[in-house]
Each structure stands twice: as structure tokens, then as C-alpha cells.
Amino acid sequence: MSVAEAVRFRIAEENPEALLMDGYDDAIIGVGGRCGQPTLVVYDYDKCIASLMEDGMTFEEAVDYFSFNCEGAWVGEGTPIILYQPDV
């Protein structure tokens, strides 16, 4: 079972209102939540950008597209979490 499949299964049980981003299954890294808040799907930012680049965008185009269409899209309480890993 892939990470995306496992997350879909868990989310369906814990928070069926959680939303997923179309086309970014390879960027799903798990689920996240806070005390008293619903479980949400977590995506890796770098993997999302890489996915867009694999579809033919330059790095700059991918960052601009993702920033406007995904990071900047509040679609309610089920909006996914985007994880930004530090450069170390």
C-alpha cells in the first residue's frame, strides 16, 4: 500500500471532510493534527514543486503556480497542510 493509499484510508475514517490536492499523490507524506482539531492530509512542499516540474514547468513557474493555486487556496477546515522542510 502506498503512502497516499494509507492516508486516504485513514482520512476516510478520521475526517471524511479533509481535502486532498489533485495530482499530488506522490507528495503526500502523512496526516497531521492538533489537539481538538480534525486530522488533515500533509503534503511535502518540495515534492509538490518537483511534481509540477515533472509536468514540464520550470522551477520558477512551479513555485508561482503552487503559491497561487495551492498555498494560497483556503477551501475550508479541510484544507491540507503543507510541510516546508528546512534547508540544513
C-alpha positions in Angstrom: 0.0 0.0 0.0 1.4 3.4 -1.0 1.6 6.3 1.5 -1.2 8.1 -0.4 -3.5 5.0 -0.2 -2.8 4.6 3.5 -3.5 8.3 4.1 -6.8 8.1 2.1 -7.9 5.1 4.2 -7.0 6.8 7.5 -8.6 10.2 6.5 -11.8 8.5 5.3 -12.2 7.1 8.9 -10.9 10.0 10.9 -12.0 13.1 8.9 -14.0 12.5 5.7 -14.2 16.3 5.3 -10.4 16.5 4.8 -9.5 17.6 1.3 -6.8 16.3 -1.0 -5.0 18.1 -3.8 -5.5 16.6 -7.2 -2.3 15.5 -8.9 0.0 15.5 -5.9 -0.4 11.9 -4.5 3.4 11.5 -4.7 3.8 14.5 -2.4 1.6 13.1 0.4 3.8 12.3 3.4 1.2 11.6 6.1 -1.5 13.1 8.2 -1.3 15.8 10.9 -3.5 17.3 13.5 -3.6 19.2 16.7 -5.4 18.6 20.0 -9.1 19.0 19.5 -8.7 19.6 15.7 -9.5 17.3 12.8 -6.9 15.2 11.1 -5.7 16.7 7.8 -3.6 15.4 4.9 0.1 16.6 4.9 2.0 17.4 1.7 5.7 18.0 1.2 6.3 21.3 -0.5 9.4 20.2 -2.3 7.7 17.1 -3.7 4.8 19.3 -4.9 7.2 21.6 -6.8 9.0 18.5 -8.2 5.7 17.1 -9.4 4.9 20.3 -11.3 8.4 20.4 -12.8 8.0 16.8 -14.0 4.9 18.0 -15.8 7.1 20.5 -17.7 7.2 23.7 -15.6 10.4 25.5 -14.8 11.3 25.8 -11.1 10.0 29.4 -11.1 6.8 28.6 -12.9 6.2 25.7 -10.5 6.7 27.9 -7.4 4.5 30.7 -8.8 1.7 28.2 -9.8 1.8 26.3 -6.5 2.0 29.5 -4.5 -1.1 31.0 -6.1 -3.2 27.8 -6.7 -2.4 25.7 -3.7 -0.7 27.5 -0.9 -3.0 30.5 -1.3 -6.2 28.5 -1.6 -8.2 28.3 1.6 -11.0 25.9 0.9 -12.3 25.5 4.4 -11.5 23.5 7.6 -10.4 20.5 5.5 -7.6 22.5 3.7 -4.5 20.3 3.6 -1.3 21.1 5.5 1.9 21.9 3.5 5.2 21.0 5.2 8.2 23.0 4.4 11.4 21.2 5.3 14.3 23.5 6.4 17.5 23.7 4.3 20.2 22.3 6.6 
